[in-house]
Amino acid sequence: MRVLYVITRSDVIGGASVHLLDLANGVQEAGHEVAIVVGGHGIFIEKARERGLRCISAIHLVRPLSVINDFRFYLEFRRIVLEWKPNLIHAHSSKAGIVGRLVAKTLSIPCVFTAHGWAFTEGVATSRRILYRCIERLVANFTDKIITVSDYDRSLALRSGVGAADLIVTIHNGMPSVTEEDSVTGSSKVTRLIMVARFEAPKDHVFLVRALASLPRSDWAMDFVGDGPTMPEVKNLVSELGLEDKFFFAGACSDVSERLSKSDVFCLISNWEGLPLTVLEAMRTGLPVIASRVGGVPEAVAQQETGILVDKHDHDGLVSALSTLIGSRDLRSKMGVMGKSRFLSDFTFELMLQRTISVYSDVTKV
């Protein structure tokens, strides 16, 4: 089988990018031929080629809506498809998903679309939500199967009139296994918290900083891993609060697994989500999770068992969750063990890959 993937951005490595790189690599190792079309010439292409994946840069695939550029990309992608002759197109991200499905429909090629959190989900600006809901209703008819990464997103699509029930299937994200890192728990009196996320919407680093600043205790330190446009704002807030000795900004890192293994609690504060890979990565490491109760997060984090879920914008609830886990090493250990067990049973890469290839076989009859 020849599978052509398409995703919008190459300038960042986010959850959808990591998911696609892992998936394409797994499908290739399973004996299929794959290629990836991506906008621009960014870091994504470098990461793909490191894995031996063929990557094609699309000149006109850009994130902002643009009638001219989008039409040019339609023609560009159509030419690539005609040259490469795939048995299946698998589109990821909103822009690539829209144009990719249009091209697939006009060329009568089976097409799968993965929604890594809908662009019309709760928390997104109203005008954008209305626009993308209308678009997704239309292009759903050009799709042979829609994969949502959470039951939350599947239900949202059905409530919004995006596709019929038999068109949409949930395949939870999965993470590949890694070499075990030695966890550094020692006898330190300082609880190390970590958040691995880009500094941009939907992540809410500012809300987390303000909650930590309100803690009645000081036996903690916070590591922020990632970069992005809102980082200066967060650094300025930390400085204004006089907490430069409590917060550490590592930037984009290639040693995330090692950093997680040296941490005690994982945090992910967001205004909306699909099913974030970083939560699964933390569970894989054996860390308890404090996260916003948004999107598919509750499908991964079992409340009061593998972590603590906090309602969006609930300042007092977040302060309480932080204080609880910082104050109890035994509870952190118990939740971490249960989280790792849950990861191994429900969120492994092998399980996700098997289910995805099964979808490919169903829509292509190959």
C-alpha positions in Angstrom: 0.0 0.0 0.0 1.2 3.5 -0.8 0.1 6.1 1.8 0.5 9.8 1.2 0.3 11.9 4.4 -0.3 15.6 4.5 0.0 18.1 7.4 0.0 21.9 7.4 3.1 23.1 9.4 6.7 22.2 9.3 7.9 25.1 11.4 6.9 23.6 14.8 6.9 20.1 16.3 3.6 19.8 18.2 1.5 16.9 19.2 0.0 16.4 15.7 3.5 16.5 14.2 4.9 13.9 16.6 1.9 11.7 16.1 2.3 11.8 12.3 6.1 11.1 12.4 5.5 8.1 14.7 2.6 6.8 12.6 4.3 7.2 9.2 7.4 5.5 10.6 5.3 2.6 12.0 3.4 2.2 8.7 6.7 2.2 6.8 8.2 -0.4 9.1 5.1 -2.5 8.6 6.0 -2.8 4.9 4.1 0.0 3.3 5.4 2.8 1.2 4.9 6.3 2.7 5.5 9.9 1.9 4.6 13.1 3.7 3.6 16.5 2.2 4.1 19.4 4.6 4.1 23.2 4.2 7.4 25.0 4.2 10.9 23.9 5.0 11.0 23.7 8.8 12.2 21.4 11.5 9.5 18.8 10.7 11.3 17.9 7.5 14.6 17.4 9.3 12.9 15.1 11.9 11.2 13.1 9.1 14.4 12.6 7.2 16.2 11.5 10.3 13.7 8.6 10.4 14.2 7.7 6.8 10.8 9.1 5.8 10.3 10.8 2.4 9.1 14.4 2.9 7.8 16.7 0.2 7.7 20.4 0.9 4.6 22.2 -0.4 5.4 25.9 -1.2 1.8 27.1 -1.0 0.6 25.2 2.1 0.4 27.9 4.8 -1.6 28.1 8.1 -3.6 31.3 7.6 -6.7 31.2 5.5 -5.9 32.6 2.0 -8.0 32.1 -1.0 -5.1 32.6 -3.4 -2.6 30.4 -1.5 -5.2 27.7 -0.7 -6.1 27.4 -4.4 -2.4 27.3 -5.4 -1.9 24.5 -2.8 -4.9 22.7 -4.2 -3.2 22.6 -7.6 0.2 21.8 -6.1 -1.1 18.9 -4.0 -3.1 17.6 -6.9 0.1 17.5 -9.0 2.0 15.7 -6.2 -0.8 13.1 -5.9 -0.9 12.5 -9.6 2.8 11.9 -9.7 3.0 9.8 -6.6 -0.1 7.7 -7.2 -1.0 6.8 -3.6 -3.6 4.1 -2.7 -4.6 6.3 0.2 -4.4 9.9 1.4 -4.3 10.5 5.1 -4.7 14.1 6.1 -3.8 15.8 9.4 -4.6 19.3 10.7 -7.4 21.6 9.6 -6.0 23.3 6.5 -4.2 20.2 5.1 -7.3 18.2 5.9 -9.6 20.4 4.0 -7.6 20.7 0.8 -6.3 17.1 1.0 -9.9 15.8 1.1 -11.0 18.0 -1.8 -8.1 16.6 -4.0 -8.8 13.1 -2.9 -12.5 13.4 -3.9 -11.7 14.9 -7.3 -9.2 12.1 -8.1 -11.4 9.3 -6.5 -8.7 8.3 -4.1 -9.7 6.9 -0.6 -9.1 9.5 2.1 -8.8 9.4 5.9 -8.7 12.5 8.1 -7.4 12.6 11.6 -8.8 15.4 13.8 -6.3 16.3 16.5 -8.9 18.4 18.3 -11.5 20.1 16.2 -11.0 23.8 15.2 -14.6 24.3 16.3 -14.1 22.9 19.8 -15.1 24.7 23.0 -12.7 27.5 23.9 -12.0 28.6 20.3 -13.1 32.1 19.3 -16.8 32.0 18.2 -16.3 33.3 14.7 -13.5 30.8 14.0 -15.7 28.0 15.5 -18.7 28.8 13.3 -16.5 29.0 10.2 -14.7 25.7 10.7 -17.8 23.9 11.8 -19.5 24.8 8.4 -16.4 23.8 6.5 -16.0 20.5 8.3 -19.7 19.7 7.7 -19.0 20.1 4.0 -15.7 18.2 3.6 -16.9 15.4 5.8 -18.8 14.2 2.7 -15.4 13.9 0.9 -13.9 11.6 3.6 -14.0 7.7 3.7 -13.2 7.7 7.4 -12.6 10.3 10.1 -10.4 9.4 13.0 -10.8 11.3 16.2 -8.2 11.0 18.9 -10.8 11.1 21.7 -14.4 10.1 22.3 -15.0 13.7 23.3 -14.1 14.9 19.8 -16.2 12.1 18.2 -19.2 13.2 20.2 -18.5 16.9 19.4 -18.5 16.1 15.7 -21.7 14.2 15.8 -23.4 17.0 17.8 -22.2 19.5 15.3 -23.4 17.6 12.3 -20.0 16.8 11.1 -20.3 13.3 9.6 -22.5 10.3 10.4 -21.8 7.9 13.2 -20.5 5.2 11.0 -18.0 7.6 9.4 -16.2 8.6 12.6 -14.1 6.2 14.7 -12.1 7.0 17.8 -8.5 5.8 17.9 -6.8 7.1 21.0 -3.3 8.5 20.6 -0.4 6.1 21.5 3.2 6.6 22.3 6.1 4.3 21.4 8.0 2.6 24.3 11.3 4.0 25.3 14.3 2.9 27.2 13.6 3.2 30.9 15.2 6.2 32.5 16.1 6.0 36.2 13.6 8.1 38.1 15.3 10.7 40.4 13.1 10.7 43.5 15.8 10.7 46.2 15.4 12.6 49.5 15.1 16.1 48.0 12.6 18.3 49.8 11.8 20.2 46.6 9.1 18.8 44.4 9.9 19.2 40.8 7.0 20.1 38.5 7.2 20.0 34.7 5.1 21.2 31.8 6.0 20.2 28.3 4.1 22.4 25.8 4.6 25.2 23.3 4.0 28.7 24.6 0.9 29.4 22.5 -2.8 28.7 22.5 -4.4 26.6 23.7 -1.8 26.2 26.5 -2.2 28.5 29.5 1.1 28.9 31.2 0.1 32.2 32.7 -2.8 30.6 34.6 -0.4 28.0 36.0 2.2 30.6 37.1 -0.5 32.5 39.0 -1.7 29.4 40.7 1.8 28.4 41.8 2.4 32.0 43.0 -0.7 31.6 45.3 0.6 28.4 47.0 1.1 28.7 50.7 4.2 26.6 50.5 7.5 27.0 48.7 8.9 23.5 48.5 8.6 23.3 44.7 10.3 24.2 41.4 8.7 24.5 38.0 10.3 23.5 34.7 8.8 24.8 31.5 9.9 22.8 28.4 9.1 24.3 25.0 9.2 27.6 23.1 6.7 29.8 21.4 5.3 33.3 21.0 3.9 33.7 24.5 7.1 32.8 26.4 8.2 36.5 26.9 4.8 37.3 28.5 5.2 34.3 30.9 8.8 35.3 31.7 7.8 38.8 32.4 5.0 37.7 34.8 7.5 35.4 36.7 9.8 38.4 37.0 7.0 40.7 38.2 6.1 38.1 40.9 9.7 37.9 42.0 9.8 34.1 41.4 12.8 33.8 39.1 14.3 31.3 41.4 11.3 29.0 41.2 10.7 28.8 37.4 13.1 27.4 34.8 12.6 27.9 31.1 14.4 25.2 29.1 13.1 26.1 25.7 12.7 23.4 23.0 14.5 20.3 24.1 15.4 16.9 22.6 15.8 15.2 26.0 12.2 15.4 27.2 12.1 11.7 28.4 15.1 12.3 30.6 13.7 15.5 32.0 10.4 13.8 32.8 12.3 11.0 34.6 13.9 13.6 36.9 10.5 15.2 37.7 7.8 14.5 40.3 4.6 15.9 38.9 3.5 16.6 35.3 1.2 19.6 34.6 -0.7 20.6 31.5 -3.0 23.6 31.8 -5.0 24.3 28.6 -8.1 26.0 27.4 -8.9 23.2 24.9 -7.3 19.9 23.8 -7.6 16.8 21.6 -5.8 14.0 23.4 -2.3 15.5 24.3 0.7 13.3 23.7 2.6 14.9 26.5 0.1 13.6 29.1 0.6 10.1 27.7 4.4 10.6 27.8 4.1 11.6 31.4 2.0 8.5 32.2 4.5 6.3 30.4 7.2 7.7 32.7 5.2 7.0 35.8 4.4 10.6 36.7 1.1 11.8 38.3 -0.7 14.4 36.2 -2.4 17.6 37.0 -4.3 18.8 33.9 -7.2 20.8 32.8 -10.5 18.9 32.4 -10.8 19.7 28.6 -11.2 17.7 25.4 -10.1 14.1 25.7 -7.8 14.6 28.7 -10.3 12.8 31.1 -10.1 9.7 28.8 -6.4 9.4 29.7 -6.2 10.8 33.3 -8.4 9.0 35.8 -9.5 11.5 38.4 -7.9 10.9 41.8 -6.3 7.7 40.5 -3.6 8.7 38.0 -3.8 12.4 38.6 -6.0 15.4 39.4 -8.2 17.1 36.8 -9.1 20.7 37.3 -11.9 22.6 35.6 -10.8 25.3 33.1 -10.2 28.6 34.8 -10.6 27.1 38.3 -7.8 28.9 40.2 -8.6 27.6 43.6 -9.0 24.1 42.3 -5.6 24.2 40.6 -4.0 25.6 43.7 -5.5 22.8 45.8 -4.3 20.1 43.3 -0.8 21.5 43.3 -0.7 21.7 47.0 -2.0 18.1 47.4 0.6 16.5 45.2 3.5 18.6 46.3 2.7 17.7 49.9 2.5 13.9 49.5 5.3 11.8 48.0 3.2 8.6 48.7 0.3 9.9 46.7 2.5 10.9 43.8 4.1 7.5 43.8 0.7 5.7 43.9 -0.8 7.8 41.1 2.3 7.4 39.0 2.3 3.6 39.2 -1.4 3.5 38.3 -0.8 6.0 35.4 1.9 3.8 33.9 -0.3 0.8 34.1 -3.1 2.6 32.4 -0.7 3.7 29.7 0.5 0.2 29.0 -3.0 -1.2 28.8 -4.7 1.6 26.6 -2.2 4.0 25.1 0.7 2.2 23.5 1.8 3.0 20.0 1.4 -0.6 18.9 -2.3 -0.5 19.7 -2.8 2.8 17.9 -0.9 1.6 14.8 -2.8 -1.7 14.6 -6.1 0.1 14.7 -5.1 2.7 12.1 -3.8 0.2 9.6 -7.1 -1.7 10.1 -8.9 1.6 9.0 -6.6 1.8 6.0 -7.5 -1.7 4.9 -11.2 -1.1 5.3 -11.3 2.1 3.1 -8.9 0.9 0.4 -9.8 -2.8 0.4 -6.1 -3.5 0.1 
